[in-house]
Amino acid sequence: MKPEPIGGGIVVFTSEEHRFGTDAFLLTDFSRYKAKDTVVEFGTGCGIIPLLMQKRRPPKQIYALDVQENAIEQLRCGIAESRAEGIVPVLADLRELWDGAPLGAATLVLCNPPYQPPASGFLAANDSQKIARHGLFCTPEDVCHSAARLLQSGGRLCVCGRPERLPDYICAMRQAGCEPKRLRFVQKTAHDLPWLFLLEGKRGAKPFLQMEAPFLMYENGTLTAEAAGLYDNGQG
């Protein structure tokens, strides 16, 4: 494991199996989480998202779930090194949840899921990487169904993914009773096609999808003000 300081006294422990990228900063920012939220994150990996939240303004409670023991161990190291409070590491399968899960009480569920469907593309070299990169235990239906069990009425589910997977998540959200409410695409520049979507669903809400302006990472070869803000304003 390698410690990586992200500012504010927060340290994330990374490994070959569990690292983090810009998508974690984007999803954390997109979620618009609040200090009063009870948060559950599916597939926490190295724990970058709950630790980012701790850096800016800690929510009331964060349950950080992963099915892999090495991921949970990395998160525990990050919590200890950062002296972070309010994060509860949970070793469990998101399809089954866990004893003591806040069923019907969570206000926000987050998931930065594996981007590759099962048995698609180039399979990772080991089992841990296969789980992290391919949807072996984490299909859109799995994510949305389990989120619906956790969320109270009006609670929100925020996910990100490759644009080609967007129809799967919209359909899965609706089937689970989480109506898609906000959608934003992330582009490298204004001239590039989107490489990521950010989608919010709301438990029990009425149909109405708000399209937000694209998130642009670069303009004239430098980070846009919004992109720089991910890292400078408490998000990273």
Secondary structure, DSSP 4 states (H G I P E B T S, - for coil): -EEEEEETTEEEEE-SSS---HHHHHHHHHTT--TT-EEEEES-TTTHHHHHHHHH---SEEEEEES-HHHHHHHHHHHHHHT--SEEEEES-TTT--TT--TTTEEEEEE---SBPTT-SS--SSHHHHHHHB-SS--HHHHHHHHHHHEEEEEEEEEEE-GGGHHHHHHHHHHTTEEEEEEEEEESSTTSPEEEEEEEEEETPPS-PEEPPPEE-EETTEE-HHHHHHHHSS--
